[in-house]
Amino acid sequence: MRKKRNEIFMAIKEDVLNNAKSYLIVTVIFTVGIFLGVLFINQSESKTEVEKYINTYIDETKTIQNGDYWGELQKDIKNNILLVLLLWFAGTTIIGIPIVLGIILFRGFCLGYTISACVFTLGKIKGLVFILITVFLQNAIFIPAIMILGVSSIKLYTSIIKDRRKENIKVSILKHSLVSIFILIALLLSSIIKIEISYRLIISLAKYF
């Protein structure tokens, strides 16, 4: 078991080293998205809209207590499947790379916006606790998975540009498709964490927010 775990770790390490430039590009774009999300909150003139955004989210989550967890899980899984399909399709086309990077930028923006909104609305302590419960748990898997899929898209694009032979294109698309399948599995796990853990924790601690 330990040997297999070490092999997986070494494979991941080797992939990161071999594609350091692609990982750097994706990381920078995601970081820029976070920065823009934080900046948007700080520059927002309508602070009441920010408070409404967080309070509405908390209230909607509370209503799930007597609602349908399975229904919410199905909805989140469906959204993640559509996201992976979009990223996979965009990644298999040369003109789709900006779309992939745009999605990563947008996800970074959403994360930065949500974190800033939580701190602004709930205060530093409550805001950080709320972030750990709602944002960190699900995004600990979601964000790396999306970034890996983004790197896979860049690798596919680079491979096709370097070698336009049909055999190479087929192999490259197959590799990208396999990565997409693994990422989909990771996002399904993220959905379970979001609904079955994060939401239940929010409901249990809702009275403190």
PAPA-623297 format. One record per residue (C-alpha): residue in one letter; x, y, z; residue number from 1. Coordinates in steps of 0.05 Angstrom, whole numbers, plus 5000, padded with zeros to 4 digits. Layout:
N
PT   residuo      u      v      w   num
PT         A      X      Y      Z   NUM
...
//
This chain:
209
PT   residuo      u      v      w   num
PT         M   5000   5000   5000     1
PT         R   5056   5048   5019     2
PT         K   5095   5031   4956     3
PT         K   5034   5045   4913     4
PT         R   5022   5110   4949     5
PT         N   5095   5131   4937     6
PT         E   5088   5114   4863     7
PT         I   5026   5158   4857     8
PT         F   5062   5214   4894     9
PT         M   5123   5208   4849    10
PT         A   5079   5208   4786    11
PT         I   5044   5271   4809    12
PT         K   5110   5304   4826    13
PT         E   5139   5286   4758    14
PT         D   5078   5313   4722    15
PT         V   5082   5379   4760    16
PT         L   5157   5386   4744    17
PT         N   5148   5369   4671    18
PT         N   5091   5418   4663    19
PT         A   5114   5472   4712    20
PT         K   5100   5527   4661    21
PT         S   5029   5505   4650    22
PT         Y   5015   5498   4725    23
PT         L   5045   5568   4735    24
PT         I   5000   5598   4681    25
PT         V   4938   5566   4711    26
PT         T   4958   5586   4782    27
PT         V   4971   5658   4762    28
PT         I   4904   5663   4726    29
PT         F   4867   5634   4785    30
PT         T   4903   5681   4833    31
PT         V   4886   5741   4789    32
PT         G   4813   5718   4793    33
PT         I   4816   5717   4869    34
PT         F   4847   5786   4870    35
PT         L   4793   5814   4824    36
PT         G   4739   5783   4868    37
PT         V   4768   5815   4931    38
PT         L   4778   5882   4894    39
PT         F   4706   5880   4869    40
PT         I   4680   5874   4940    41
PT         N   4725   5930   4966    42
PT         Q   4705   5976   4909    43
PT         S   4631   5959   4912    44
PT         E   4588   6018   4929    45
PT         S   4528   5976   4948    46
PT         K   4549   5942   5013    47
PT         T   4478   5921   5026    48
PT         E   4480   5877   4964    49
PT         V   4541   5842   4993    50
PT         E   4506   5829   5059    51
PT         K   4444   5805   5022    52
PT         Y   4487   5756   4981    53
PT         I   4515   5722   5043    54
PT         N   4451   5725   5085    55
PT         T   4411   5695   5027    56
PT         Y   4461   5639   5020    57
PT         I   4457   5623   5095    58
PT         D   4381   5625   5094    59
PT         E   4376   5580   5033    60
PT         T   4423   5530   5065    61
PT         K   4382   5530   5129    62
PT         T   4319   5511   5090    63
PT         I   4353   5446   5068    64
PT         Q   4349   5422   5141    65
PT         N   4278   5396   5128    66
PT         G   4288   5392   5054    67
PT         D   4316   5343   5004    68
PT         Y   4391   5331   5012    69
PT         W   4389   5280   4956    70
PT         G   4357   5331   4909    71
PT         E   4411   5383   4925    72
PT         L   4465   5331   4915    73
PT         Q   4437   5311   4847    74
PT         K   4434   5385   4827    75
PT         D   4506   5397   4847    76
PT         I   4530   5333   4813    77
PT         K   4494   5354   4749    78
PT         N   4528   5422   4750    79
PT         N   4596   5390   4759    80
PT         I   4584   5341   4702    81
PT         L   4565   5398   4656    82
PT         L   4627   5437   4678    83
PT         V   4674   5379   4664    84
PT         L   4641   5367   4596    85
PT         L   4649   5440   4578    86
PT         L   4722   5441   4600    87
PT         W   4735   5375   4563    88
PT         F   4703   5399   4499    89
PT         A   4737   5467   4502    90
PT         G   4803   5434   4517    91
PT         T   4800   5390   4455    92
PT         T   4796   5451   4409    93
PT         I   4852   5501   4398    94
PT         I   4804   5560   4402    95
PT         G   4775   5532   4467    96
PT         I   4836   5545   4510    97
PT         P   4815   5617   4526    98
PT         I   4748   5589   4549    99
PT         V   4783   5540   4596   100
PT         L   4827   5596   4624   101
PT         G   4767   5642   4629   102
PT         I   4729   5590   4671   103
PT         I   4789   5584   4717   104
PT         L   4793   5660   4723   105
PT         F   4718   5663   4738   106
PT         R   4724   5609   4792   107
PT         G   4780   5648   4824   108
PT         F   4737   5711   4822   109
PT         C   4679   5674   4855   110
PT         L   4724   5648   4910   111
PT         G   4755   5717   4924   112
PT         Y   4686   5749   4923   113
PT         T   4656   5697   4971   114
PT         I   4714   5701   5020   115
PT         S   4712   5777   5022   116
PT         A   4636   5778   5028   117
PT         C   4638   5729   5086   118
PT         V   4689   5770   5124   119
PT         F   4653   5835   5109   120
PT         T   4584   5810   5129   121
PT         L   4600   5764   5188   122
PT         G   4664   5796   5215   123
PT         K   4734   5766   5216   124
PT         I   4724   5710   5266   125
PT         K   4654   5687   5245   126
PT         G   4672   5700   5172   127
PT         L   4734   5656   5175   128
PT         V   4696   5600   5211   129
PT         F   4641   5604   5158   130
PT         I   4694   5602   5103   131
PT         L   4726   5540   5133   132
PT         I   4659   5505   5137   133
PT         T   4629   5525   5070   134
PT         V   4686   5544   5024   135
PT         F   4748   5507   5045   136
PT         L   4720   5436   5052   137
PT         Q   4689   5431   4983   138
PT         N   4741   5474   4947   139
PT         A   4800   5434   4976   140
PT         I   4783   5383   4922   141
PT         F   4745   5426   4872   142
PT         I   4798   5479   4859   143
PT         P   4859   5433   4848   144
PT         A   4816   5388   4804   145
PT         I   4795   5446   4759   146
PT         M   4867   5471   4755   147
PT         I   4893   5402   4736   148
PT         L   4840   5398   4681   149
PT         G   4863   5466   4657   150
PT         V   4935   5442   4654   151
PT         S   4912   5381   4616   152
PT         S   4879   5425   4565   153
PT         I   4942   5466   4556   154
PT         K   4983   5401   4549   155
PT         L   4935   5377   4495   156
PT         Y   4940   5443   4458   157
PT         T   5016   5442   4461   158
PT         S   5020   5370   4439   159
PT         I   4975   5382   4378   160
PT         I   5014   5445   4358   161
PT         K   5080   5407   4361   162
PT         D   5056   5345   4325   163
PT         R   4994   5348   4280   164
PT         R   4996   5274   4260   165
PT         K   4929   5239   4270   166
PT         E   4960   5186   4314   167
PT         N   4988   5238   4362   168
PT         I   4923   5277   4363   169
PT         K   4883   5214   4380   170
PT         V   4931   5195   4436   171
PT         S   4932   5266   4464   172
PT         I   4856   5271   4464   173
PT         L   4851   5202   4497   174
PT         K   4899   5224   4553   175
PT         H   4859   5288   4563   176
PT         S   4795   5248   4565   177
PT         L   4823   5201   4618   178
PT         V   4845   5261   4660   179
PT         S   4775   5290   4652   180
PT         I   4743   5226   4677   181
PT         F   4788   5226   4739   182
PT         I   4772   5299   4751   183
PT         L   4697   5284   4745   184
PT         I   4704   5231   4799   185
PT         A   4740   5282   4843   186
PT         L   4685   5334   4832   187
PT         L   4632   5282   4849   188
PT         L   4668   5273   4915   189
PT         S   4670   5348   4923   190
PT         S   4594   5350   4914   191
PT         I   4585   5298   4968   192
PT         I   4629   5338   5016   193
PT         K   4591   5402   4999   194
PT         I   4521   5374   5012   195
PT         E   4532   5319   5064   196
PT         I   4586   5354   5106   197
PT         S   4589   5429   5093   198
PT         Y   4513   5439   5090   199
PT         R   4500   5397   5151   200
PT         L   4553   5435   5190   201
PT         I   4521   5502   5169   202
PT         I   4453   5477   5193   203
PT         S   4482   5454   5259   204
PT         L   4519   5521   5270   205
PT         A   4468   5566   5235   206
PT         K   4446   5599   5300   207
PT         Y   4517   5627   5310   208
PT         F   4516   5665   5243   209
//
